[in-house]
Amino acid sequence: MAILISPFSYTPKTSSLYISPKISNSKNGYNCNNYSSTHFGSTIFCSSQLKETFSTTPQPILIDKSCLSVYEAKSENELWAASSLRVRTFYAFHHDTLNTQDHTKYLTEREFEALTERIAGKRVGFGRVSCINATLPFSKVSNVAYDLSTSCKFSQDNSDLVVVGTLDINQCIRLPDEITGAKPKGIGADFARGYLSNVCVAGELQRNGLGYALISKAKMVAKDMGISDLYVHVAIDNEPARKLYMKCGFEQENEEPAWQARFLDRPRRLLLWTELSNSSDVSL
């Protein structure tokens, strides 16, 4: 396992559909769950739990979901915006950090390069990889979350849009350093098995049903890809994310051994599974 080492001072954040707000100084507040794999060549985040460090939860910003679009990303501009959201979500920089913008750009470039390579089919051991994004018009986000609207904005068909949620569908036998699914078995399993990863929603806009919308669309796209058995990893103590996946039709198949979690220096993970042929779409 290659751990991302940086001369800059930042706190790696974990991937979750429910992320607490960024904090400026918490050395013990997070578990480092990111890893760089030789297959992906990028930091991969699968759903895990941020340790509770807050006594209060901010009021959610309600959005007009009639303006929400959830679809498979195609353009490089949109993939860059998705990469920006992932870096923004998974890393919390300290306020006194120097060159934060430069390091943020470096991390975004690294994630963008790896994401485009995976989608282009240039990673050994993977079939098709798809990035699913949830977007809102810039005008609907700029007044309530200006930093989000500027950092994750892209243009499409003469309109300015903002990526507010994203995830990846990976058609493969296994993800590096993660529990391997057992279904389906036999010849062709590498095309019929898939995993969700990089699941995140902008912190300002959580509790608006964006997670449901992303997973619902991901299940539809995965089924079109020929995937019959879809998996997702979630930290054992991440109860909100686990409940969300359960509502989306997932059920527990396996649990990471304690020794493996200790070796990888992260919370233990559960492996959740759903059979797409029998799953129903998730309502928004």
C-alpha positions, 0 to 999 in steps of 0.5 A: 500500500502506498500512502500519499505523502505530501510536504503540505499540511492537510488532513485527509478526509474520508469518503462518505455520503454524509461528511461533516464540515471541514475543520481547521485543526484536528490531528486526531479527528480523522482516520487516513483511509485513502490509498494509492493503488498500482491498478488505479494510479490514484487515491481511491476512496470507498465509503467510510466514516469520518469520526465524530468531532462536532457537537452540533450539525449545521442546518442543511441547505435545501435545493430545488431538485427539479433542477437536478440532473444525474447522468454519466459524465463524458466531457473532460471539463465535467470530469475535472469538476468531479475531481475538484469535488472529490479533493474538496470533500476528501481533504481538509486543509489547515487555515495556516497552510502555505500554498494550499491552492497549489497543492489542491490543484496538484491533487485535482490534476492527479485525480483527473488524470487517473479518472480519465485513464480509468474511463478510457480503459487504460487500467489493467484488470478493469472493464468499463469505468463510469463516472456518475455526476449530480449537477445543478445550474450555477445560478441555483448554487452560487447564492448558497455555496459560492466556494462550491459553485466556483471550484466545481463549475463547468460549462456544457451547451452554453450553460454553467453547471456545478457538480454537487455529487459524484461516484464511480462504477468499476467493472472488475473482479476486485478493488485494490486493498478491499474485500472481494465480492463473491458473486457472481462466480465462474467465467465472466465474473470480471464483467458481471461484477462491479463496485462503487467508489469515490461516493461523495456529496458536497457537504453544504447540500447533504440531506437533499436526497442527492445520495439516493439520486446518485446510487439510483442512476449508478444502478441503472448504468451498471445494469446497462454495462452488464453488471449483475452484482454490484458492491460497495464498501462502507466503514463498520461505524458509518451507520448513516451511509450503511442505512442509505445503502440498505435503503437502496437495496444493498445487504451485507455480504462480508466483513473485513478482518480486524488484522487487515484493517489494522495493517491498512491503518483504517476502520474495518469495512463492511462489504455490501451487495445488491443483485441488479436484476432483482433490484428496484430503482430508488426514488429521489 
